[in-house]
Amino acid sequence: MAKQKKEEQVLELYNLVAKAHDRLKKVHAKHLGTEKLTTPQFGVLDVLMKKGSIPLKRISDELMVTGANITCVMDNLEKEDLVKRVHSKSDRRVINAELTTKGKNKLDKIYPEHVKSLNEIAKKLTDPEMRQLSNLLDKLSA
């Protein structure tokens, strides 16, 4: 009986996390749509803003997507002159991605509104609740 109760709790937890994730994704996608960016494109720009010039493989690892997906996203971002591919100086087989000036400017423009829209959802939680949720989700993702 205890095992069944635990399974029900896990299923309920999954549903709640999925619902919260969907809500955040909708808010995120709505804002990005106004900026003519997709969620994966923003993900690449965000990683490059935080990590600097890094190999495409590392971006796909960070975003948990395939290399083929990153290639497609990079192609589209390059067409808009938001990123560029640069061969690594230490290993020419490695291709790094870098933000262009236009990419940096785009992020500078959209990031404040991005944070504001996410804060609208997060304001339902107190600071201790935010820390607790963060710790719990970190534990689940490890």
Rosetta constraint file for C-alpha pairs under 8 A:
AtomPair CA 1 CA 5 HARMONIC 6.41 0.50
AtomPair CA 2 CA 6 HARMONIC 6.24 0.50
AtomPair CA 3 CA 7 HARMONIC 6.22 0.50
AtomPair CA 4 CA 8 HARMONIC 6.20 0.50
AtomPair CA 5 CA 9 HARMONIC 6.25 0.50
AtomPair CA 6 CA 10 HARMONIC 6.19 0.50
AtomPair CA 7 CA 11 HARMONIC 6.19 0.50
AtomPair CA 8 CA 12 HARMONIC 6.12 0.50
AtomPair CA 9 CA 13 HARMONIC 6.02 0.50
AtomPair CA 10 CA 14 HARMONIC 6.11 0.50
AtomPair CA 11 CA 15 HARMONIC 6.24 0.50
AtomPair CA 12 CA 16 HARMONIC 6.20 0.50
AtomPair CA 13 CA 17 HARMONIC 6.10 0.50
AtomPair CA 14 CA 18 HARMONIC 6.00 0.50
AtomPair CA 15 CA 19 HARMONIC 6.02 0.50
AtomPair CA 16 CA 20 HARMONIC 6.16 0.50
AtomPair CA 17 CA 21 HARMONIC 6.00 0.50
AtomPair CA 18 CA 22 HARMONIC 6.05 0.50
AtomPair CA 19 CA 23 HARMONIC 6.23 0.50
AtomPair CA 20 CA 24 HARMONIC 6.27 0.50
AtomPair CA 21 CA 25 HARMONIC 6.09 0.50
AtomPair CA 22 CA 26 HARMONIC 6.16 0.50
AtomPair CA 23 CA 27 HARMONIC 6.45 0.50
AtomPair CA 24 CA 28 HARMONIC 6.05 0.50
AtomPair CA 24 CA 118 HARMONIC 7.25 0.50
AtomPair CA 24 CA 121 HARMONIC 7.75 0.50
AtomPair CA 25 CA 29 HARMONIC 5.83 0.50
AtomPair CA 26 CA 30 HARMONIC 6.01 0.50
AtomPair CA 27 CA 31 HARMONIC 6.41 0.50
AtomPair CA 27 CA 117 HARMONIC 6.93 0.50
AtomPair CA 27 CA 118 HARMONIC 7.34 0.50
AtomPair CA 28 CA 32 HARMONIC 6.20 0.50
AtomPair CA 28 CA 39 HARMONIC 7.59 0.50
AtomPair CA 28 CA 114 HARMONIC 7.17 0.50
AtomPair CA 28 CA 117 HARMONIC 7.57 0.50
AtomPair CA 28 CA 118 HARMONIC 7.48 0.50
AtomPair CA 29 CA 33 HARMONIC 5.88 0.50
AtomPair CA 29 CA 38 HARMONIC 7.04 0.50
AtomPair CA 29 CA 39 HARMONIC 6.24 0.50
AtomPair CA 30 CA 34 HARMONIC 6.75 0.50
AtomPair CA 31 CA 35 HARMONIC 6.93 0.50
AtomPair CA 31 CA 113 HARMONIC 7.94 0.50
AtomPair CA 31 CA 114 HARMONIC 6.88 0.50
AtomPair CA 31 CA 117 HARMONIC 7.82 0.50
AtomPair CA 32 CA 36 HARMONIC 6.24 0.50
AtomPair CA 32 CA 37 HARMONIC 5.17 0.50
AtomPair CA 32 CA 38 HARMONIC 6.30 0.50
AtomPair CA 32 CA 39 HARMONIC 7.01 0.50
AtomPair CA 32 CA 42 HARMONIC 7.67 0.50
AtomPair CA 33 CA 37 HARMONIC 5.72 0.50
AtomPair CA 33 CA 38 HARMONIC 6.75 0.50
AtomPair CA 35 CA 110 HARMONIC 7.61 0.50
AtomPair CA 37 CA 41 HARMONIC 6.05 0.50
AtomPair CA 37 CA 42 HARMONIC 6.39 0.50
AtomPair CA 38 CA 42 HARMONIC 6.23 0.50
AtomPair CA 39 CA 43 HARMONIC 6.09 0.50
AtomPair CA 40 CA 44 HARMONIC 6.32 0.50
AtomPair CA 40 CA 73 HARMONIC 6.87 0.50
AtomPair CA 41 CA 45 HARMONIC 6.32 0.50
AtomPair CA 41 CA 73 HARMONIC 5.91 0.50
AtomPair CA 41 CA 74 HARMONIC 7.73 0.50
AtomPair CA 41 CA 77 HARMONIC 6.92 0.50
AtomPair CA 42 CA 46 HARMONIC 5.90 0.50
AtomPair CA 43 CA 47 HARMONIC 6.13 0.50
AtomPair CA 43 CA 63 HARMONIC 6.97 0.50
AtomPair CA 44 CA 48 HARMONIC 6.19 0.50
AtomPair CA 44 CA 59 HARMONIC 6.82 0.50
AtomPair CA 44 CA 63 HARMONIC 7.81 0.50
AtomPair CA 44 CA 73 HARMONIC 7.93 0.50
AtomPair CA 44 CA 74 HARMONIC 7.98 0.50
AtomPair CA 45 CA 49 HARMONIC 6.07 0.50
AtomPair CA 45 CA 83 HARMONIC 7.86 0.50
AtomPair CA 45 CA 99 HARMONIC 7.11 0.50
AtomPair CA 45 CA 103 HARMONIC 7.38 0.50
AtomPair CA 45 CA 107 HARMONIC 7.50 0.50
AtomPair CA 46 CA 50 HARMONIC 6.26 0.50
AtomPair CA 46 CA 107 HARMONIC 7.90 0.50
AtomPair CA 47 CA 51 HARMONIC 5.79 0.50
AtomPair CA 47 CA 52 HARMONIC 7.64 0.50
AtomPair CA 47 CA 59 HARMONIC 6.95 0.50
AtomPair CA 47 CA 62 HARMONIC 7.64 0.50
AtomPair CA 48 CA 52 HARMONIC 4.83 0.50
AtomPair CA 48 CA 53 HARMONIC 6.33 0.50
AtomPair CA 48 CA 54 HARMONIC 7.23 0.50
AtomPair CA 48 CA 97 HARMONIC 7.41 0.50
AtomPair CA 48 CA 98 HARMONIC 6.41 0.50
AtomPair CA 48 CA 99 HARMONIC 6.38 0.50
AtomPair CA 49 CA 99 HARMONIC 7.24 0.50
AtomPair CA 49 CA 104 HARMONIC 7.51 0.50
AtomPair CA 52 CA 98 HARMONIC 6.62 0.50
AtomPair CA 52 CA 99 HARMONIC 7.71 0.50
AtomPair CA 53 CA 96 HARMONIC 6.00 0.50
AtomPair CA 53 CA 97 HARMONIC 5.52 0.50
AtomPair CA 53 CA 98 HARMONIC 4.71 0.50
AtomPair CA 53 CA 99 HARMONIC 7.56 0.50
AtomPair CA 54 CA 58 HARMONIC 6.65 0.50
AtomPair CA 54 CA 59 HARMONIC 7.22 0.50
AtomPair CA 54 CA 96 HARMONIC 4.89 0.50
AtomPair CA 54 CA 97 HARMONIC 5.66 0.50
AtomPair CA 54 CA 98 HARMONIC 7.13 0.50
AtomPair CA 55 CA 59 HARMONIC 6.67 0.50
AtomPair CA 55 CA 94 HARMONIC 6.48 0.50
AtomPair CA 55 CA 95 HARMONIC 5.51 0.50
AtomPair CA 55 CA 96 HARMONIC 3.94 0.50
AtomPair CA 55 CA 97 HARMONIC 6.09 0.50
AtomPair CA 56 CA 60 HARMONIC 6.38 0.50
AtomPair CA 56 CA 67 HARMONIC 7.49 0.50
AtomPair CA 56 CA 70 HARMONIC 7.08 0.50
AtomPair CA 56 CA 71 HARMONIC 7.97 0.50
AtomPair CA 56 CA 95 HARMONIC 6.35 0.50
AtomPair CA 56 CA 96 HARMONIC 5.69 0.50
AtomPair CA 56 CA 97 HARMONIC 6.15 0.50
AtomPair CA 57 CA 61 HARMONIC 6.27 0.50
AtomPair CA 57 CA 67 HARMONIC 6.48 0.50
AtomPair CA 58 CA 62 HARMONIC 6.07 0.50
AtomPair CA 59 CA 63 HARMONIC 6.15 0.50
AtomPair CA 59 CA 70 HARMONIC 7.52 0.50
AtomPair CA 60 CA 64 HARMONIC 5.63 0.50
AtomPair CA 60 CA 65 HARMONIC 5.08 0.50
AtomPair CA 60 CA 66 HARMONIC 5.90 0.50
AtomPair CA 60 CA 67 HARMONIC 5.82 0.50
AtomPair CA 60 CA 69 HARMONIC 7.95 0.50
AtomPair CA 60 CA 70 HARMONIC 6.10 0.50
AtomPair CA 61 CA 65 HARMONIC 6.65 0.50
AtomPair CA 61 CA 66 HARMONIC 7.99 0.50
AtomPair CA 65 CA 69 HARMONIC 6.44 0.50
AtomPair CA 65 CA 70 HARMONIC 7.20 0.50
AtomPair CA 66 CA 70 HARMONIC 6.54 0.50
AtomPair CA 67 CA 71 HARMONIC 6.18 0.50
AtomPair CA 68 CA 72 HARMONIC 6.38 0.50
AtomPair CA 69 CA 73 HARMONIC 6.22 0.50
AtomPair CA 70 CA 74 HARMONIC 5.85 0.50
AtomPair CA 71 CA 75 HARMONIC 6.09 0.50
AtomPair CA 72 CA 76 HARMONIC 6.44 0.50
AtomPair CA 73 CA 77 HARMONIC 6.21 0.50
AtomPair CA 74 CA 78 HARMONIC 5.93 0.50
AtomPair CA 74 CA 83 HARMONIC 7.27 0.50
AtomPair CA 75 CA 79 HARMONIC 6.31 0.50
AtomPair CA 76 CA 80 HARMONIC 6.64 0.50
AtomPair CA 77 CA 81 HARMONIC 6.30 0.50
AtomPair CA 77 CA 82 HARMONIC 5.39 0.50
AtomPair CA 77 CA 83 HARMONIC 5.84 0.50
AtomPair CA 78 CA 82 HARMONIC 5.80 0.50
AtomPair CA 78 CA 83 HARMONIC 5.20 0.50
AtomPair CA 78 CA 84 HARMONIC 5.85 0.50
AtomPair CA 81 CA 100 HARMONIC 6.78 0.50
AtomPair CA 81 CA 102 HARMONIC 6.59 0.50
AtomPair CA 81 CA 103 HARMONIC 7.07 0.50
AtomPair CA 82 CA 99 HARMONIC 6.08 0.50
AtomPair CA 82 CA 100 HARMONIC 5.34 0.50
AtomPair CA 82 CA 101 HARMONIC 7.41 0.50
AtomPair CA 82 CA 102 HARMONIC 5.44 0.50
AtomPair CA 82 CA 103 HARMONIC 3.88 0.50
AtomPair CA 82 CA 104 HARMONIC 7.60 0.50
AtomPair CA 82 CA 106 HARMONIC 7.90 0.50
AtomPair CA 83 CA 97 HARMONIC 6.69 0.50
AtomPair CA 83 CA 98 HARMONIC 5.49 0.50
AtomPair CA 83 CA 99 HARMONIC 4.41 0.50
AtomPair CA 83 CA 100 HARMONIC 5.04 0.50
AtomPair CA 83 CA 103 HARMONIC 6.18 0.50
AtomPair CA 84 CA 97 HARMONIC 5.75 0.50
AtomPair CA 84 CA 98 HARMONIC 5.40 0.50
AtomPair CA 84 CA 99 HARMONIC 6.44 0.50
AtomPair CA 84 CA 100 HARMONIC 6.51 0.50
AtomPair CA 85 CA 95 HARMONIC 6.32 0.50
AtomPair CA 85 CA 96 HARMONIC 5.66 0.50
AtomPair CA 85 CA 97 HARMONIC 4.72 0.50
AtomPair CA 85 CA 98 HARMONIC 6.44 0.50
AtomPair CA 86 CA 95 HARMONIC 5.66 0.50
AtomPair CA 86 CA 96 HARMONIC 5.14 0.50
AtomPair CA 86 CA 97 HARMONIC 6.18 0.50
AtomPair CA 86 CA 98 HARMONIC 7.26 0.50
AtomPair CA 87 CA 91 HARMONIC 7.62 0.50
AtomPair CA 87 CA 92 HARMONIC 5.42 0.50
AtomPair CA 87 CA 93 HARMONIC 7.19 0.50
AtomPair CA 87 CA 94 HARMONIC 6.01 0.50
AtomPair CA 87 CA 95 HARMONIC 4.57 0.50
AtomPair CA 87 CA 96 HARMONIC 5.97 0.50
AtomPair CA 88 CA 92 HARMONIC 5.27 0.50
AtomPair CA 88 CA 93 HARMONIC 7.37 0.50
AtomPair CA 88 CA 94 HARMONIC 5.48 0.50
AtomPair CA 88 CA 95 HARMONIC 5.80 0.50
AtomPair CA 88 CA 96 HARMONIC 6.16 0.50
AtomPair CA 99 CA 103 HARMONIC 5.37 0.50
AtomPair CA 99 CA 104 HARMONIC 6.19 0.50
AtomPair CA 100 CA 104 HARMONIC 6.26 0.50
AtomPair CA 101 CA 105 HARMONIC 6.12 0.50
AtomPair CA 102 CA 106 HARMONIC 6.11 0.50
AtomPair CA 103 CA 107 HARMONIC 6.28 0.50
AtomPair CA 104 CA 108 HARMONIC 6.12 0.50
AtomPair CA 105 CA 109 HARMONIC 6.19 0.50
AtomPair CA 106 CA 110 HARMONIC 6.24 0.50
AtomPair CA 107 CA 111 HARMONIC 5.51 0.50
AtomPair CA 108 CA 112 HARMONIC 7.46 0.50
AtomPair CA 110 CA 114 HARMONIC 6.11 0.50
AtomPair CA 111 CA 115 HARMONIC 6.13 0.50
AtomPair CA 112 CA 116 HARMONIC 6.13 0.50
AtomPair CA 113 CA 117 HARMONIC 6.10 0.50
AtomPair CA 114 CA 118 HARMONIC 6.40 0.50
AtomPair CA 115 CA 119 HARMONIC 6.03 0.50
AtomPair CA 116 CA 120 HARMONIC 6.42 0.50
AtomPair CA 117 CA 121 HARMONIC 7.19 0.50
AtomPair CA 118 CA 122 HARMONIC 6.33 0.50
AtomPair CA 119 CA 123 HARMONIC 5.81 0.50
AtomPair CA 120 CA 124 HARMONIC 7.81 0.50
AtomPair CA 122 CA 130 HARMONIC 7.82 0.50
AtomPair CA 125 CA 129 HARMONIC 5.68 0.50
AtomPair CA 125 CA 130 HARMONIC 6.00 0.50
AtomPair CA 126 CA 130 HARMONIC 6.16 0.50
AtomPair CA 127 CA 131 HARMONIC 6.30 0.50
AtomPair CA 128 CA 132 HARMONIC 6.09 0.50
AtomPair CA 129 CA 133 HARMONIC 5.94 0.50
AtomPair CA 130 CA 134 HARMONIC 5.97 0.50
AtomPair CA 131 CA 135 HARMONIC 6.11 0.50
AtomPair CA 132 CA 136 HARMONIC 6.14 0.50
AtomPair CA 133 CA 137 HARMONIC 6.03 0.50
AtomPair CA 134 CA 138 HARMONIC 5.99 0.50
AtomPair CA 135 CA 139 HARMONIC 6.17 0.50
AtomPair CA 136 CA 140 HARMONIC 6.35 0.50
AtomPair CA 137 CA 141 HARMONIC 6.14 0.50
AtomPair CA 138 CA 142 HARMONIC 6.26 0.50
